[in-house]
Amino acid sequence: PSSFIVAFIISCFSGISNIWIFLARITFLDFYVCKAQDPVFWYVSAILLLYLLFPLFFRIIKKYRYWGLTLIIVISLIITAIVFFLLPGMFYQWEVLLVRIPVFATGIVLGQIIEKDMKISNVKALFICLFGILYFLGTMISIAAFPTEFNFIKHYLYLPFSVFLVIIISFVRSHIDVAFINKPLEFLGVYCLEMY
């Protein structure tokens, strides 16, 4: 709900003369209906679509576990390739949504792990942290090798790093119970969407 307030205020001050574009922006449909205009709230539009797809993703992942996650990621890659090669004029707009599907689906897997209250030992967490740092360095080096027209691949390469980052932050936060570190992290967790 607070995102609607932010969208309304920003849309009022952005000088939109067309009422339909204004309504599309404050309802977060601008990503889908404002093809010619810059979709300001594309991220919230993408999240809303992903939440509509959540029951399907959840059912697939619950039934097939990691194979289900792999299937969702592969389908996302195939759709990205189809749009890239067959609909290049629409690619930029849809690429920002498509590359977020694997992250969203991975979040479902992590949510199930958290729901089952599974713990990661300190040794495993440290290993994940180390592997995450090495993966990040390797990703940065390999991204430079990709041709510019295949720039979207870097978004897919960032997926594992985002998972490592979540685990690293959780590990650090669980071992350092200091208010001046935890309170800002909690604040960011609550309001990061509106700030974004």
Salt bridges, closest charged atoms under 4 A:
GLU95 OE2 - HIS155 ND1 2.62
ASP117 OD1 - LYS119 NZ 3.24
GLU186 OE2 - ARG173 NH2 2.71
GLU186 OE1 - LYS183 NZ 3.87
